[in-house]
Amino acid sequence: MPDQTTQVHILGFSFSIPTPYVSGHVCTQAEAHALNRLLVRGTSKGLHKVLSGEMYEAERRDLPLTAETKQVIASAGEDYIAEFRAGFAEGHEEVRATKVEASRIARQLLEAQLNRQGRSLSSLSSGEQEMLLNDLVNSEKVRNEALRRVSVTREIAERAHDELLSAEGSS
């Protein structure tokens, strides 16, 4: 069965937010309804921030709200919806941790590249820094390494937690 959606309207933009939870063997109808409401509310809150930020940026750059500018803003909103939905399904903590780790790796890689050229991050404009860092963060190599590091960290934490529980039980 295809996903259901809920329409939300924010700052003059309309989006269809997936509401994939249905009653069945995994959850009851009431649980599905509650999960979908949480998903739509959480998405809408963050979506408002994303759209506001994009509109502020367009205004700051004196870009008129043409159809093209609106499409760029709407595209940022669609990207946020997809990212939030993935985080909701997978656990926002892991998605957030992976994003932070990918940013850390990207910054280290960029600093190393610039260092080999005898330059530093301060030699780049903020726009150039942001563009290069975004390219690195979105590269498959960096994403895979970030996922690996987060997974290893989670395994270590889980083992330590299990050892702590076992030590408390043997006292």
C-alpha positions in Angstrom: 0.0 0.0 0.0 1.5 3.4 -0.9 2.3 5.9 1.8 -0.4 8.3 2.9 0.4 12.0 3.2 -0.7 15.0 5.2 -0.7 18.4 3.5 1.0 21.2 5.5 1.1 24.9 4.5 4.0 27.0 5.8 5.0 30.5 4.8 3.0 30.2 1.6 4.6 26.8 0.6 2.6 23.6 0.5 4.2 20.2 1.2 3.0 16.6 1.4 4.5 15.0 4.5 4.5 11.2 4.4 2.4 9.5 7.1 3.5 5.9 6.6 2.2 4.4 9.8 -0.9 2.2 9.5 -2.5 -0.3 11.8 -1.4 -3.9 11.4 1.0 -6.3 13.0 3.5 -3.6 13.9 1.2 -1.1 15.5 -2.4 -0.5 16.3 -4.5 2.1 14.6 -4.2 4.5 17.6 -0.4 4.0 17.7 -0.1 4.6 13.9 -2.2 7.8 14.3 0.0 9.0 17.2 3.2 8.2 15.3 2.0 10.1 12.2 1.0 13.1 14.3 4.4 13.2 15.9 6.0 12.9 12.5 4.0 15.7 10.9 4.4 18.0 13.9 8.2 17.4 14.2 8.6 17.8 10.4 6.5 21.0 10.3 8.5 22.7 13.1 11.8 22.1 11.5 10.4 22.8 8.0 9.3 26.3 9.2 12.9 27.0 10.4 14.3 25.8 7.1 11.9 27.8 5.0 12.4 30.9 7.1 16.2 30.6 6.8 16.0 30.1 3.0 13.7 33.1 2.7 15.9 35.2 4.9 18.9 34.2 2.8 17.1 35.1 -0.4 16.2 38.5 1.1 19.7 39.1 2.3 21.0 38.5 -1.2 18.3 40.8 -2.6 16.8 38.0 -4.6 13.2 38.6 -5.7 10.8 35.8 -4.9 10.5 34.7 -8.4 9.2 31.2 -9.4 12.8 30.1 -9.6 13.7 31.4 -6.1 10.6 29.8 -4.7 11.5 26.5 -6.3 15.0 26.6 -4.7 13.3 27.3 -1.3 10.7 24.5 -1.8 13.5 22.1 -2.8 15.3 22.8 0.5 12.0 22.1 2.2 11.6 18.8 0.3 15.2 17.8 1.2 14.4 18.6 4.9 11.2 16.4 4.8 13.2 13.5 3.4 16.0 13.9 5.9 13.6 14.3 8.9 11.6 11.2 7.8 14.7 9.1 7.6 15.8 10.4 11.0 12.4 9.7 12.5 12.5 6.1 11.2 16.1 5.4 12.0 16.4 7.4 15.2 17.3 11.1 15.1 20.3 10.6 17.5 22.1 8.3 15.1 21.3 10.5 12.1 22.4 13.6 13.9 25.6 11.9 15.2 26.5 10.8 11.7 25.9 14.3 10.3 28.2 15.8 13.0 30.8 13.2 12.4 30.7 13.7 8.6 31.2 17.4 9.2 34.1 16.8 11.5 35.8 14.4 8.9 35.2 16.9 6.1 36.8 19.7 8.0 39.8 17.6 8.8 40.2 16.5 5.2 39.9 20.1 3.9 42.4 21.3 6.4 44.8 18.6 5.4 44.3 19.4 1.7 44.9 23.0 2.3 47.9 22.3 4.5 49.6 20.3 1.7 49.1 23.4 -0.5 50.6 25.7 2.2 47.3 27.3 2.9 44.8 27.3 5.8 41.0 27.5 6.2 41.3 31.2 6.9 42.7 31.7 3.4 39.2 30.8 2.0 36.1 33.0 2.0 33.3 31.7 4.1 31.3 30.9 1.0 34.2 28.9 -0.5 34.7 27.1 2.8 31.0 26.2 3.0 30.9 24.9 -0.6 34.0 22.8 -0.2 32.9 21.4 3.2 29.4 20.6 1.8 31.0 18.7 -1.2 33.1 16.7 1.2 30.3 16.0 3.7 28.1 14.7 0.8 30.8 12.5 -0.6 30.2 8.8 -0.3 33.6 8.2 1.2 33.0 10.7 4.1 29.5 9.5 4.7 30.6 5.8 4.9 33.4 6.7 7.3 31.1 8.7 9.5 28.6 5.8 9.6 31.4 3.5 10.5 32.7 5.7 13.3 29.2 6.2 14.7 28.5 2.5 14.6 31.8 1.7 16.4 31.1 4.3 19.0 27.6 2.9 19.6 28.9 -0.6 19.9 31.5 0.5 22.5 28.9 2.3 24.5 26.5 -0.6 24.4 29.3 -3.0 25.5 30.2 -0.7 28.4 26.6 -0.4 29.4 26.2 -4.2 29.4 29.3 -4.6 31.4 28.1 -2.0 33.9 24.7 -3.8 34.3 26.4 -7.1 34.7 28.8 -5.7 37.3 25.8 -4.3 39.2 24.0 -7.6 39.0 27.0 -9.5 40.5 27.5 -7.3 43.5 
